[in-house]
């Protein structure tokens, strides 16, 4: 679990190291604010991928009469899920991120809001954009029972836009393809056309 007391202590130390007075009016509540913010924005660090899969495993059998009518073999795509995360190298914000998740149902489909919740929880960690895609794909395969998953992510990284090279229009795109999305170029092309 996230140790808010330790965060408060260390943020106070950082303020001192920056040459500021942590007891001045504008900063006296900052360590507590940061601790509460970190508890929220890094919530995903409390859970493994398997635990996230268990939390959001609310699927509907395609064999059940009451299930949503999605014939097996049809592509399901939820695109442009807004998320943010923090780069593990600089603890810098990754922003304007859009995650698109596709899968081919086998015997069950996942509630659409669960896909967005999975993406959101995975992003609430110190992360690499490449790992976000891998983690989402792993969880999706686990909860849907299909190997046919794709995750496409586009985002901006403040460690590149606000510091260092300072290229504020640069965007990073990553893809994670498993199953038929990895082996079938026609399926990849179909997905990429749907993402335009």
Secondary structure, 3 states (H helix, E strand, C coil): CCCHHHHHHHHHHHHHHCCCCCCCCCCCCHHHHHHHHHHHHCHHHHCCHHHHHHHCCCEEECCCCCCCCCCCCCEEEEEEEEEEEEECCCCCEEEEEEEEEEEECCCEEECHHHHHHHHHHHHCCEECHHHHHHHHHHHHHHHHCCCCEEEEEEEEEHHHHCCCCCCCCCCEEEEEECCHHHHCHHHHHHHHHHHC
